[in-house]
Amino acid sequence: MGVKENTTRITLQFNKYDFRHNRVVAILRERPRNMSELVVNAILHYISCPEVGNELNKGMVRDLVLEILHEMAADGTLSGINLSSAADTVAEQFSAEDANSIGSMMDAFR
């Protein structure tokens, strides 16, 4: 089943078990008269902005957290918090299996 070359109509099928797909379906249903315009804008933005595909990778999250911590340290809101003991407390709460499960869940955002 392919797309006919001489038509401008395309049918999309969304996965009802993927929360991202469900959110997109809800957004499209809220805008029944301009669905095509929304899809066109989203695809063109995604294609034209190479960094869009990397929005939620581990490195970017790490860099963002470090930037926030540096800002907090500079303005004094971080004083009194022992980051190493906080990290140890968080590490104690999660097993290796938990970490793998969280990692698998985060793959949905990539």
C-alpha positions in Angstrom: 0.0 0.0 0.0 1.8 3.1 -1.2 1.1 6.7 -1.6 -0.3 7.7 -5.0 2.0 10.2 -6.7 -0.8 12.4 -8.1 -2.8 12.9 -4.9 -2.3 15.2 -1.9 -4.2 13.0 0.5 -2.3 10.8 3.0 -3.7 8.6 5.8 -1.8 8.4 9.0 -2.2 5.6 11.6 -1.3 6.2 15.2 -0.3 3.7 17.8 -3.0 3.8 20.6 -0.5 2.3 23.1 2.1 5.1 22.6 1.4 8.1 24.9 3.1 10.4 22.4 0.8 9.3 19.6 -2.2 9.7 21.8 -1.2 13.3 22.7 -0.8 14.1 19.0 -4.2 12.6 18.1 -5.7 14.8 20.9 -4.0 17.9 19.5 -5.1 17.2 16.0 -8.7 16.6 17.1 -8.7 20.0 18.9 -8.0 21.6 15.5 -10.1 19.8 13.0 -10.0 22.6 10.4 -6.2 23.2 10.4 -4.7 19.7 10.9 -2.8 19.8 7.7 -1.2 23.2 8.5 -0.2 21.9 11.9 1.4 18.8 10.4 3.2 20.7 7.7 4.6 23.2 10.2 5.7 20.4 12.6 7.5 18.4 9.9 9.2 21.4 8.3 10.4 22.5 11.7 11.7 19.1 12.6 13.5 18.7 9.3 15.0 22.2 9.2 16.2 22.2 12.9 18.9 19.5 13.3 19.0 19.9 17.1 15.3 19.0 17.3 16.1 15.3 17.2 18.5 15.6 20.1 16.2 17.5 22.5 16.0 14.9 25.2 19.2 13.1 25.2 21.2 12.3 28.4 24.0 14.8 27.6 21.6 17.7 27.1 19.8 16.9 30.4 23.1 16.6 32.2 24.3 20.0 30.8 21.1 21.6 31.8 21.2 20.3 35.3 24.8 21.4 35.7 23.9 24.9 34.4 21.1 25.2 36.9 23.3 24.0 39.7 26.0 26.6 38.8 23.4 29.3 38.7 22.1 28.2 42.1 25.6 28.1 43.6 26.3 31.6 42.2 23.2 33.2 43.7 23.5 31.4 47.0 20.3 29.3 46.8 22.3 26.1 46.7 24.2 26.8 50.0 23.5 24.3 52.8 22.7 21.4 50.4 25.3 18.6 50.4 25.1 17.3 46.8 27.2 14.3 47.4 25.0 13.0 50.3 21.9 13.8 48.2 23.3 11.8 45.3 24.1 8.9 47.7 20.6 9.0 49.1 19.0 8.8 45.6 21.4 6.0 44.6 20.4 4.0 47.6 16.7 4.2 46.6 17.2 2.7 43.2 18.4 -0.7 42.3 20.2 -1.6 39.0 16.9 -3.1 37.8 15.1 0.2 38.6 17.8 2.1 36.7 17.3 -0.2 33.7 13.6 0.2 33.9 13.8 4.0 34.0 16.3 4.0 31.2 13.9 1.9 29.0 11.1 4.3 29.8 13.3 7.3 28.8 13.9 5.7 25.5 10.3 6.6 24.6 11.4 10.2 24.6 14.2 9.7 22.0 
